[in-house]
Amino acid sequence: MSPRSSRLVQSAVTTALAVATAAALALTAAPAHAAADPDPSVWTELSRTTQATAKYGYEGFAASGGYARTDTCVADPAEGGMGYHYVNPANIGSVDPQKPAALVYADGFTNEYTGTSSGGPRKLVAVEWVVKDSGQAAPTLFGQTFQKDQLPGYFTLHAWLYKPNSAGLFAAWNPEVVCPTV
């Protein structure tokens, strides 16, 4: 790697860390969601998640964190969308706030008036923890009980840290996420 390339990568990482810290502080101060906000102490825990995942805001960095790209945009006509899941198999089963099993991306920006996607690069919108259902009680994280059967045979929990969700911070679906039509 050339010295110039090395400086660019270092600059990108430094910027990502600065953005993560600023975002964590902003989230602690004023969460912006239409659904009921979680207990304020949850934002302190979620700041650890933001610090650990903000570097993946640029989709190209997801692979360096062990996250494998998927090309299926997950949506439900009645509920909204989730987006594209990038999964790190090593983190399946984790309830560590800093080790979500999936990063969730959506295409470009969505026009809030028409609901259509403008395309463009995928943007990080949420993170998700995934735990195999082996007959145990559903796990909890951030005071939230994981959802059952969103992914058959698994418990899941989303946190919409990078895109506001009118359905709630921990809702499975986001009405503002639109998948492309085929």
Secondary structure, DSSP 8 states (H G I E B T S, - for coil): --HHHHHHHHHHHHHHHHHHHHHHHHHHH----SS----HHHHHHHHHHHHHHGGGGBGGGTGGGT-B----EEEETTTEEEEEEEE-GGGTT---TT--SEEEEEES-B-TTT--B---SEEEEEEEEEEE-SSS---EETTEE-EEEEETTEEEEEE--SS--TT-TT-S-BTT------
